[in-house]
Amino acid sequence: MRSKRWRPAAPISPRAFRGSPVDRAARTGGYLTVRERIILVRLAAGGSNRDIAEALAISPATVETHRKNIKKKLGIATTAGLTRYVMENGLSSLDPATGLPITG
């Protein structure tokens, strides 16, 4: 007979934290990779998949995959919603080339 092993608890869904301070912290880019932040800022600046792909030397399909992942992670359905998210969370001050804050 197998002995019972300890198993960690199931992860808590991010939806359980919607509207909480934990959610706000996550929405400021904590879950986004550097590449996703770069693409998010470029999308908010009006860049198309093709423009972003050329600038980053990746395929437009890769940009679209990043866009889908960003929307899923942030729970936002539209590109306009992504732009609004960038403006409301101060991400428009990120350098579109690096995804890092612009220092003055």
Secondary structure as the mmCIF struct_conf table of DSSP 4:
data_model
#
loop_
_struct_conf.conf_type_id
_struct_conf.id
_struct_conf.beg_label_comp_id
_struct_conf.beg_label_asym_id
_struct_conf.beg_label_seq_id
_struct_conf.end_label_comp_id
_struct_conf.end_label_asym_id
_struct_conf.end_label_seq_id
HELX_LH_PP_P HELX_LH_PP_P1 ARG A 2 TRP A 6
HELX_LH_PP_P HELX_LH_PP_P2 PRO A 8 SER A 13
HELX_RH_3T_P HELX_RH_3T_P1 PRO A 14 PHE A 17
TURN_TY1_P TURN_TY1_P1 ARG A 18 GLY A 19
BEND BEND1 SER A 20 SER A 20
HELX_RH_AL_P HELX_RH_AL_P1 PRO A 21 ALA A 25
HELX_RH_PI_P HELX_RH_PI_P1 ALA A 26 GLY A 30
TURN_TY1_P TURN_TY1_P2 TYR A 31 TYR A 31
BEND BEND2 LEU A 32 LEU A 32
HELX_RH_AL_P HELX_RH_AL_P2 VAL A 34 ALA A 44
TURN_TY1_P TURN_TY1_P3 ALA A 45 GLY A 46
HELX_RH_AL_P HELX_RH_AL_P3 ASN A 49 LEU A 56
TURN_TY1_P TURN_TY1_P4 ALA A 57 ALA A 57
BEND BEND3 ILE A 58 ILE A 58
HELX_RH_AL_P HELX_RH_AL_P4 PRO A 60 LEU A 74
TURN_TY1_P TURN_TY1_P5 GLY A 75 GLY A 75
BEND BEND4 THR A 78 THR A 78
HELX_RH_AL_P HELX_RH_AL_P5 THR A 79 GLU A 88
TURN_TY1_P TURN_TY1_P6 ASN A 89 GLY A 90
HELX_RH_3T_P HELX_RH_3T_P2 LEU A 91 SER A 93
STRN STRN1 LEU A 94 LEU A 94
TURN_TY1_P TURN_TY1_P7 PRO A 96 THR A 98
BEND BEND5 GLY A 99 LEU A 100
STRN STRN2 PRO A 101 PRO A 101
HELX_LH_PP_P HELX_LH_PP_P3 ILE A 102 THR A 103
#
